[in-house]
Amino acid sequence: MNQLILSACIAEANALRYTPAGVPALDLRLEHESEAVEAGQTRQVKVAVKAVALGAMAETLGKRPIGSAGRFTGFLANPRNGKYAVFHIQAFVQD
């Protein structure tokens, strides 16, 4: 199963764009910060994730201000022309 749930804030959002098929698309950078226990030790976790939202979700997130925090749900996929994973956002719940 390829499902990711991430509590994060919107650190950066590009202008809303449209795919060649006319679907709204929004490229974002999300930032997450928390503590996790690993091998019995508490660890500070900070991560920035490249993300994309399509359709109505792109339009919704495009209206959110930078710094908006919430829970993002979606999946990871490699773009056609890239080797890194991108988080495809399918749902958002504001904190």
C-alpha positions as CSV (number, residue, x, y, z in Angstrom):
1,M,0.0,0.0,0.0
2,N,1.3,3.5,-0.9
3,Q,-0.3,5.9,1.5
4,L,1.3,8.8,3.4
5,I,-0.3,10.8,6.2
6,L,1.9,13.8,7.2
7,S,1.2,16.6,9.7
8,A,3.0,19.5,8.2
9,C,2.7,23.2,7.3
10,I,2.8,24.8,3.8
11,A,6.2,26.3,3.5
12,E,6.1,27.3,-0.1
13,A,3.4,27.3,-2.9
14,N,3.9,28.1,-6.5
15,A,1.2,29.8,-8.6
16,L,-1.7,27.6,-9.6
17,R,-1.0,26.2,-13.0
18,Y,-3.0,24.0,-15.4
19,T,-1.9,20.7,-17.0
20,P,-2.1,20.3,-20.8
21,A,-5.5,18.6,-20.1
22,G,-6.7,21.7,-18.3
23,V,-6.5,20.2,-14.7
24,P,-5.5,22.6,-12.0
25,A,-2.2,21.8,-10.4
26,L,-0.3,23.3,-7.5
27,D,3.4,22.6,-6.6
28,L,4.2,22.9,-2.9
29,R,6.9,22.4,-0.3
30,L,5.7,21.1,3.0
31,E,7.7,21.1,6.3
32,H,7.3,18.8,9.2
33,E,8.9,18.9,12.6
34,S,8.4,16.5,15.5
35,E,10.1,14.1,17.9
36,A,10.4,10.4,17.3
37,V,11.8,7.5,19.3
38,E,14.3,5.4,17.4
39,A,16.4,2.6,18.9
40,G,15.3,3.8,22.3
41,Q,16.5,7.3,21.8
42,T,14.4,10.5,21.3
43,R,15.3,12.1,18.0
44,Q,14.3,15.5,16.6
45,V,12.8,15.1,13.1
46,K,12.7,17.9,10.5
47,V,11.9,17.2,6.9
48,A,10.9,19.2,3.8
49,V,8.8,17.4,1.2
50,K,8.0,18.3,-2.4
51,A,4.3,17.9,-3.0
52,V,1.7,18.4,-5.7
53,A,-2.1,18.7,-5.6
54,L,-4.4,18.3,-8.6
55,G,-8.0,19.3,-9.4
56,A,-10.2,20.7,-6.6
57,M,-7.5,20.0,-4.0
58,A,-5.1,22.2,-5.9
59,E,-7.7,25.0,-5.9
60,T,-8.4,24.5,-2.2
61,L,-4.7,24.5,-1.1
62,G,-3.9,27.4,-3.4
63,K,-6.2,29.6,-1.2
64,R,-4.4,28.6,2.0
65,P,-1.8,31.0,3.3
66,I,1.9,30.0,3.7
67,G,2.3,28.6,7.2
68,S,-1.1,26.8,7.2
69,A,-0.8,23.6,9.2
70,G,-2.7,20.4,8.9
71,R,-2.8,16.7,8.1
72,F,-2.1,15.9,4.5
73,T,-3.0,12.5,3.0
74,G,-1.9,11.1,-0.3
75,F,0.7,8.9,-2.0
76,L,4.3,9.0,-3.2
77,A,5.3,8.8,-6.9
78,N,8.2,9.7,-9.1
79,P,7.6,12.4,-11.7
80,R,8.1,11.3,-15.3
81,N,11.3,13.4,-15.6
82,G,12.7,12.9,-12.1
83,K,14.3,10.4,-9.8
84,Y,13.0,11.8,-6.4
85,A,9.6,11.0,-4.9
86,V,6.9,13.6,-4.8
87,F,4.0,13.6,-2.3
88,H,0.7,13.7,-4.3
89,I,-1.9,15.3,-1.9
90,Q,-5.4,13.8,-2.0
91,A,-6.9,15.2,1.2
92,F,-6.2,18.0,3.7
93,V,-7.6,18.6,7.2
94,Q,-6.6,21.9,8.9
95,D,-5.2,21.7,12.4
